[in-house]
Amino acid sequence: MKIASFFSGAGGLDLGFTNAGFKLAFANDNWEGCWETFEKNHGIEIDKRSITDINSNEIPEVIGFVGGPPCQSWSLAGKMEGIKDPRGQLFYDYIKLIKEKQPLFFLAENVAGIISPKHYPEFMKIVKAFEEIGYNVSYKLLDVRYYRVPQERKRVIIIGYNKKLGKKFEFPQASLRLITLREAIGDLPKAKAASEKNKTNGELTIKNHEYMNGGFSTIYMSRNRVRNWDEQSFTIQAGGRHAPIHPQAPKMKFIEPNKREFVKGSEHLYRRLSVRECARIQTFPDKFIFYYNDIADGYKMIGNAVPVKFAEIIANKIKEDLKGKRN
């Protein structure tokens, strides 16, 4: 069962689907920073244009479309410009290609902010647009920690089934068995600090097991950034500056509202999670290597990805629903 991927990044969503038995036939992303990583790990050439420049006749026949249109315009942490941001409008370019190719299913992933009160009317327009091109649409806000991912991470998942299938996607049951940081990264040895100007150290015994150097902003120090070994990580973001602190450190001390500090005498324990630790928390396997010169690009690829195990659970449910169907 062949699929096409858009806004592919490093390909966490893609890996989850291929692990479930789908075959990647087409992939697209116009960010140069992810190209080498994607192609070397997935074994196919990535289309390097903007989605706005792709014609549907250039996409092979596939059974499904998967992708996460850029989330910055909908993020509660950003300017919340939504559809007014050109990146927010890319959702409609995705819809246009789906309309023209009519795959049996599509998946779109985005941040929780897309269903915030400010953006909910526009979100419902997007849902209606999918329905009007021939799809039964299901959507839900999910926290991936209930789907075999050691991380608190809330995302909106939209899945549409072509109306000719005569069915609607039902989201898999959440699990109460949560994966801890100890299970995810407890076996990793000490990580290495990035080289000067936060460049990569190059070849390491454990690939990508290096962390960003540098100070911590007042915004960073306004909240506790430490989860302990028996908890799940904070959300892995698309930037090394805001990577959570390794669980070896004690939780940050409250001073006053919007101000924390590191526990005195334990300052040496406070370091950001490494690129590999973040990858593990996003459930990428260790054999999946991230290629970059600036360590920030490694964090960006991982933070923008859909967690692999979560994607695989969704993909297996879709595969079950499509049993017997072909391209």
C-alpha positions in Angstrom: 0.0 0.0 0.0 1.8 3.1 -1.3 1.6 6.5 0.4 2.7 10.1 -0.4 4.2 12.3 2.3 4.2 16.1 2.5 6.0 18.5 4.9 8.1 15.4 5.5 10.9 16.7 7.6 13.0 13.9 9.0 10.1 11.5 8.5 8.8 10.4 11.9 5.3 10.1 10.5 6.7 8.3 7.4 8.7 5.8 9.5 5.7 5.0 11.6 3.7 4.2 8.5 6.4 2.1 6.8 6.9 0.2 10.1 3.2 -0.6 9.8 3.6 -2.0 6.3 2.9 1.0 4.0 5.4 1.9 1.3 6.7 5.4 0.8 6.3 6.3 -2.9 6.7 10.1 -2.7 8.0 12.6 -0.2 8.2 16.4 -0.2 9.8 19.1 2.0 11.5 22.4 0.9 13.7 22.8 4.0 17.3 21.9 3.0 18.2 21.0 6.6 16.2 17.7 6.5 17.1 16.5 3.0 20.2 14.4 3.7 18.6 12.9 6.9 15.4 11.9 5.1 17.0 10.5 2.0 19.7 8.4 3.8 17.2 7.0 6.3 14.2 6.4 4.1 16.0 5.4 0.9 14.1 7.6 -1.5 14.8 11.0 -3.0 12.8 13.8 -1.5 11.0 16.4 -3.7 12.6 19.7 -2.7 10.0 22.2 -3.9 7.3 24.0 -2.0 4.0 22.2 -2.0 2.6 25.2 -3.9 4.8 24.2 -6.9 3.7 20.6 -7.1 1.2 19.4 -9.7 -1.0 16.4 -8.8 0.1 14.6 -12.0 3.6 14.5 -10.6 2.5 12.4 -7.7 2.4 8.6 -8.2 -0.8 6.7 -7.6 -1.0 6.1 -3.9 -3.6 4.8 -1.4 -3.0 7.7 1.1 -1.6 11.1 1.8 0.1 11.9 5.2 1.6 15.1 6.4 1.8 17.8 9.0 1.4 21.3 7.5 3.6 23.9 9.3 2.3 24.5 12.8 4.0 27.8 13.7 1.0 29.9 12.6 -1.3 28.0 14.9 0.9 27.5 17.9 -0.1 28.9 21.2 3.6 29.8 21.8 3.8 31.9 18.6 2.0 34.9 17.1 -1.2 32.9 16.5 -1.6 34.4 13.0 -3.3 31.3 11.7 -4.6 31.5 8.2 -3.2 35.1 7.9 0.3 33.5 7.9 1.3 32.1 4.5 2.4 29.0 6.3 -1.1 28.5 7.6 -2.5 28.7 4.1 -0.4 25.7 3.1 -3.2 23.5 4.5 -5.3 24.5 1.5 -2.5 23.5 -0.9 -2.5 20.1 0.8 -6.3 19.9 0.4 -6.0 20.8 -3.3 -3.7 17.9 -4.1 -5.9 15.5 -2.1 -8.9 16.7 -4.1 -7.2 16.0 -7.4 -5.7 12.6 -6.5 -8.5 11.3 -4.4 -6.5 8.8 -2.3 -8.5 6.4 0.0 -7.3 8.2 3.1 -5.4 11.3 4.3 -3.8 12.3 7.6 -3.0 15.8 8.8 -1.2 16.6 12.1 -1.0 19.9 13.8 -0.5 21.6 17.2 -3.3 21.9 19.8 -3.5 25.7 19.1 -5.3 25.0 15.8 -8.5 24.2 17.9 -8.0 27.1 20.3 -11.0 29.6 20.5 -9.1 32.0 18.2 -8.6 29.5 15.5 -11.5 27.1 15.9 -13.7 28.8 13.2 -10.9 28.5 10.7 -10.2 25.0 11.7 -13.8 24.0 11.1 -13.5 25.6 7.6 -10.5 23.3 7.0 -12.6 20.3 8.2 -15.5 21.3 5.9 -13.1 21.7 3.0 -12.0 18.1 3.4 -15.6 17.0 3.6 -16.5 18.9 0.5 -13.8 17.1 -1.6 -15.3 13.7 -0.7 -14.0 12.6 2.7 -15.6 11.4 6.0 -13.5 13.3 8.5 -12.5 12.5 12.1 -10.4 14.7 14.3 -9.2 14.5 17.9 -6.8 16.2 20.3 -4.5 13.4 21.5 -1.7 13.3 24.0 1.0 10.9 22.6 2.1 9.7 26.1 -0.9 7.4 26.0 0.3 5.9 22.8 3.7 4.4 23.7 5.6 7.7 23.7 7.6 8.8 26.8 6.5 12.4 26.4 3.7 14.8 27.2 2.8 16.1 23.7 -0.7 17.2 22.6 -1.5 17.2 18.9 -4.6 17.4 16.7 -4.9 14.5 14.3 -7.3 14.8 11.3 -8.0 11.7 9.3 -10.3 11.4 6.3 -11.6 8.3 4.6 -12.7 8.6 1.0 -16.6 8.5 1.1 -16.5 5.5 -1.4 -15.1 3.4 1.5 -18.4 4.0 3.4 -16.7 4.3 6.8 -15.1 6.8 9.2 -11.9 6.5 11.1 -12.2 5.7 14.8 -9.2 6.6 17.0 -7.4 3.8 18.8 -7.9 3.4 22.6 -5.4 5.1 24.8 -3.2 3.0 27.0 -2.8 3.6 30.7 0.7 2.0 30.6 3.0 5.0 30.3 6.6 4.8 29.2 9.1 6.6 31.5 12.2 8.5 30.8 14.1 5.8 32.6 12.9 3.2 30.1 13.5 5.6 27.2 17.0 7.0 27.9 18.2 5.4 31.1 20.7 3.1 29.4 22.5 5.9 27.5 26.0 6.8 28.8 27.1 10.4 29.4 26.5 12.7 26.4 29.1 15.0 24.9 28.7 18.8 24.7 28.5 20.2 21.2 31.7 21.7 19.8 32.5 25.4 19.5 29.5 27.5 18.3 27.3 24.5 18.8 28.6 22.6 15.8 28.4 18.9 15.7 31.3 16.8 17.1 31.0 14.6 14.0 31.3 10.8 14.5 30.3 9.7 18.0 30.1 6.1 19.4 26.4 6.7 19.9 25.3 8.8 16.9 23.9 12.2 17.7 24.5 11.8 21.5 25.6 15.5 21.9 23.8 18.4 23.5 23.6 22.2 23.0 25.8 24.5 25.1 25.0 28.0 26.2 23.1 29.9 28.8 19.4 29.7 29.8 17.1 32.6 29.0 14.8 34.2 31.6 11.9 32.6 29.8 13.5 29.2 30.1 14.1 29.9 33.8 10.5 30.9 34.4 9.4 27.3 34.6 10.6 24.0 35.9 12.3 22.3 33.0 13.1 19.0 34.7 11.0 15.8 34.7 12.3 12.9 36.9 13.2 9.4 35.7 9.8 8.0 36.5 7.9 10.6 34.6 7.4 11.5 30.9 9.3 14.2 29.3 8.0 17.7 28.6 7.2 18.3 24.9 10.3 18.0 22.7 10.4 21.3 20.8 11.9 22.2 17.5 14.9 24.1 19.1 17.8 23.1 21.2 17.7 26.2 23.4 14.4 25.0 24.8 15.2 21.3 25.1 14.2 19.9 28.5 16.9 19.3 31.2 18.2 15.8 31.7 16.4 13.9 34.5 19.7 13.5 36.4 19.2 17.0 37.8 16.8 17.8 40.7 13.7 19.8 39.8 14.3 23.5 39.6 13.7 25.6 42.7 10.7 27.9 42.8 11.7 31.5 43.8 8.6 33.5 42.8 6.0 33.4 40.0 7.8 33.1 36.6 11.2 32.6 38.3 13.1 29.4 39.1 16.7 28.6 39.7 18.9 25.6 39.7 19.5 23.8 43.0 22.7 25.1 44.5 25.4 22.5 44.6 23.9 20.6 41.7 24.5 23.1 38.9 26.7 20.7 37.1 23.8 18.3 36.6 21.7 20.8 34.6 22.3 20.2 30.9 19.9 20.0 28.0 18.9 16.6 26.6 21.1 15.5 23.8 19.9 15.2 20.2 19.9 11.4 20.6 17.9 11.5 23.9 15.4 13.8 22.2 15.2 11.3 19.3 14.6 8.4 21.7 11.8 10.4 23.4 10.3 10.9 20.0 10.7 7.1 19.6 13.1 7.2 16.7 15.3 4.1 16.7 19.1 4.5 17.3 19.8 3.3 13.8 18.0 6.4 12.5 20.9 8.9 12.1 20.4 12.7 11.9 22.8 14.6 9.6 23.6 18.2 10.4 26.5 20.6 11.0 24.7 23.0 13.3 23.4 21.0 16.3 20.3 23.2 16.2 19.2 21.5 13.0 19.2 18.2 14.7 16.9 19.4 17.4 14.7 21.1 14.8 14.2 17.9 12.8 13.3 15.9 15.9 11.1 18.5 17.5 9.1 19.0 14.3 8.5 15.2 13.8 5.5 13.1 14.7 6.6 10.5 17.2 7.3 7.3 15.4 5.5 4.8 17.7 2.4 7.1 17.8 2.4 7.3 14.0 2.7 3.5 13.8 -0.3 2.9 16.1 -2.4 5.2 13.9 -1.1 3.6 10.7 -1.9 0.1 12.0 -5.5 1.1 12.6 -5.8 2.6 9.1 -4.2 -0.5 7.6 -6.8 -2.7 9.4 -9.6 -0.5 8.1 -8.3 -0.7 4.5 -7.7 -4.5 4.6 -8.3 -5.8 1.1 -7.9 -2.4 -0.6 -5.2 -1.6 -3.1 -4.0 1.5 -4.9 
